[in-house]
């Protein structure tokens, strides 16, 4: 970060340039309470100047586009902060299972949550089987028969009428 005679907005708020929006807001609220001309013991001129600087810093840093512009102005880049770990391309070491109490990573006792989930699964399966058997016993053969609805006479007349109208058209073609 290039240094100038004027302090940066981040230093006014006592923050690092990588500070989050919440950190900026928290610092602003704390400093604005401390340096507000009506509530501070500092002389009015100094308190007013400091309060205006804090407000200007917060106005810039709380707005994402203005903050990005200000960061590039002071020479700070967010992309330099986020870097891959140095051992990213190193092969992953295998765990030595001989030091473990379990011989296989999948060979472990079930947790109480897993036992409860299995219990609920078995209970649901048994409940479905009992329900299917009860329906089969109470309904018997009627449970497996499908009932086709026969059209009423008025609907049958309408169907016959439409068929009579369509038949001559099909024959002509």
DAURFEN-V55509 format. One line per field, one symbol per residue. ss: DSSP state (A for helix, B for strand, O for the rest). phi: phi as a letter, one per 40 degrees, with the letter a starting at -180 (. if undefined). A space follows every 50 residues. Layout:
ss=???
phi=???
This chain:
ss=OOOOOOOOAAAAAOOOOOOOAAAAAAAAAAAAAAAOOOOOOOOAAAAAAA AAAAAAAAAAAOOAAAAAAAAAAAOOOAAAAOOOOOOOOOOOOOOOAAAO OOOOOOOOOOOAAAAAAAAAAAAAAAAAAAAAAAAAAAAAAAAAOOOOOO OOAAAAAAAAAAAAAAAAAAAAO
phi=.ccbcccccccccgbcdcccccccccccccccccbcdcbbccddcccccc cccccccccccccdccccccccccgbbcccccbccccccccccccccccc cbcbcccacccccccccccccccccccccccccccccccgcccbcbbccc ccdcccccccccccccdcccccc
